[in-house]
Amino acid sequence: MAQHKPRKPNPRTLARQRALQGLYQWRMGSQPLGLIEQQFFEEEDMQGVDSEYFLQLLHQIPKQAKELDAILEPLLDRDLTRLDPVEHAALHIGLYELQSCLDVPWKVVINEAVELAKRFGAEQSHKYINGILDKAAAQRADRVKR
């Protein structure tokens, strides 16, 4: 019987994983983004990571956090402050990509955010992320059609 080698994650998937970790660190520790960036490139395994995409997510999401939260709030069933920090970061990545990376198909955006939640979040958080980003993707579809 032939054994299958596990597929290596693609560079953007790895960039999203590292960005989630960096955004979590930024939110929890209020460290400057430049310091977080430096730490990742000096101390973390960045081999195979789409570094440009990682940097884009790491720097643009905090710049747009208020706008992303404004989109997010009406989609939530709880107060924004009650979001788990990992869920919040995964939702920010997904929303950012839905809003600013129109070359990434919405299904890919949702799937990647769900996978982030499965890997780094609480046990059932991926279902919550899926539901919220599905609503946001419907809004994106309306915007793109116009």
N, C-alpha and C positions, 0 to 999 in steps of 0.2 A: 504494500500500500504506500502510495506517495504521500509524503508529508508536505504540508504547505508552510512556507515561511510566513511569519506574520508580516503584513505590509507595513512598511515604514510610513509614518504620517507625512503628509505633504508639507512643504515649507510654510504655507499659510496656516495650516492647522497648528503647526508648532509655534508660529508667530502669535496666534490667538491664545494658545496656552500660556506662553510667556507673558503676553500682555495682560491676561487675567491675573496672573501672579503679581505683576508689577502694579496694576491698578488696585488690587487688594492691598498691597503694601502702601501705596500712596494714600488710600482712603483710611487705613487703620493707623498709620504712623505719621501721616502728614509730612513725609519726607519729600524734598524737592525731586521733581522728575529727573533732572539731570543726574542726581546722585543714584537714583534707582536704575537709570539707564547704564551708568558706569558700572554699578554693581553687577548687573546682568551680564555685561560683556566681559567683565573680569572674573566673575565667580561662578556663573552658570554655564551649562553646556548649551551653547548657541549654534552648534554644528547642525546644519540642515535647516535652520530657521530662516525664513524670509525676513531678514533684518530690517529692510525698508518698511515692510508692512508692520512689523513689531513696533518700530519707532513711530509710524503714523498712528497706530492705535494708542500707544502709550502717551503720546503728546496731544493728539487731537481730542480724544475723549474727555480728558479733564478740562480742556478749553471749552468744550461744548456741553459739559455736564449739566448746567442749568437748563439748556434747551432740550437735552435728552430727557431730563427729569420731567419737564413740562409735557413732553409727549407721553412719557411713561405713566404719570400719575392718574390720568383718567382711565387707563387700562387695568389698573390694579384693583384688587379687592381689599386692600389694606393701606394704611398710611405708608408713605414712602420711607419714613424713618424706621419702620418695622421690617424692612427688607433685610434679609441676611446679606452681609457684605459680598459674599461670593455670587449670590443670585444677582445682586445689584450690578456687579462688574460684568457678569455674563449678559445681563439685559442691556447694559450700556454698549457692550461690544456688538451685540445683535442689532440694536437700534441704530448705532452709528453706521454699521454696514448697510442697513436698510435705507438710511437717509443719504449717505455720502458715497457709497460704493455700488452704484447702480449696475456696474459690470458684473457683480456677484449675484447670481440668481437667488431669489428670496428663499427658495427651498434649501439651498446650500447654507445661507445665513442661519436659518432656523435650526437645521441639522447640526451645524457647528456649535451653536450656542447650547443646544441640548446636550451634545457630547461634552462640552465644558462642564455643564452642571452635573452630568453623570460622573465625571472624573474628579471634580473638585468640590462639588456641592453636597448638600444634605441628601438623604436617601431618595426622597420623592421630588426634589426641586426641579428635576428635568421636566416633569409634567407641567409644572407651573410656568417655567420658562417657555415651553412649547406653546401653551395657551396664550400667554401675553404677546409673544412675538408673532403668533398667527394673526392676532388682531392688528398688530402694527403692520404686518405685511399686507393686509387687506387695505389699510390706509395708503400704503406705498403704491399698490396697484391702482388705486383711484388717482393718485397724483401723477403716476407715470402715463396713464391713459390720456390725460388732458393735454 
